[in-house]
């Protein structure tokens, strides 16, 4: 049992708080928990629509929340409270270590506190996006960070991401990459295995059932 499960106080904890004895859940934000269509908003803005009118409609069951980071950046996010609650319950009732693997980096603290009302607190930032080099960010930075973590801890893992997994699948090294040892979206019990969980479709209760089989209750 980790400190995180004993007393959920801090929004984020240092990575070394987690011994790597549980199943790592590497979790993205945009396109996974935040489903607002930023591309549509940007197209509407380019077409001359006002800030408010350019905002995409809110899907049924979702709520739009406003987030302001410590750096003063402001974002609108769309979240499904039912999915957030199910995920929070899944993490707290199973042997899961939550690692945020998102371009939000340490700013995920604001997302947790303001958009999620503190749910999904008690995880850690698995990695921060590297700085741009000549206008580009290395495409494989998430995969590199995940691989380094699981090779160090030797723990099984689940990776939930909307884009990076598809990029990883296209890699020539996909079959030999230890961070992608499970090549399907199925969850299975096997040491040092993982599941790259592409979230092109909305998560549902069936995901939590499958994940609970993969991550047996503590």
Secondary structure as GFF3:
##gff-version 3
##sequence-region A 1 218
A	DSSP	alpha_helix	3	6	.	.	.	ID=ss1
A	DSSP	three_ten_helix	15	17	.	.	.	ID=ss2
A	DSSP	beta_strand	23	27	.	.	.	ID=ss3
A	DSSP	alpha_helix	38	46	.	.	.	ID=ss4
A	DSSP	beta_strand	63	68	.	.	.	ID=ss5
A	DSSP	beta_strand	74	79	.	.	.	ID=ss6
A	DSSP	alpha_helix	81	93	.	.	.	ID=ss7
A	DSSP	beta_strand	96	101	.	.	.	ID=ss8
A	DSSP	three_ten_helix	105	107	.	.	.	ID=ss9
A	DSSP	alpha_helix	108	110	.	.	.	ID=ss10
A	DSSP	pi_helix	111	115	.	.	.	ID=ss11
A	DSSP	beta_strand	124	127	.	.	.	ID=ss12
A	DSSP	alpha_helix	141	153	.	.	.	ID=ss13
A	DSSP	beta_strand	157	161	.	.	.	ID=ss14
A	DSSP	alpha_helix	164	169	.	.	.	ID=ss15
A	DSSP	three_ten_helix	174	176	.	.	.	ID=ss16
A	DSSP	three_ten_helix	178	180	.	.	.	ID=ss17
A	DSSP	beta_strand	194	198	.	.	.	ID=ss18
A	DSSP	alpha_helix	205	214	.	.	.	ID=ss19
###
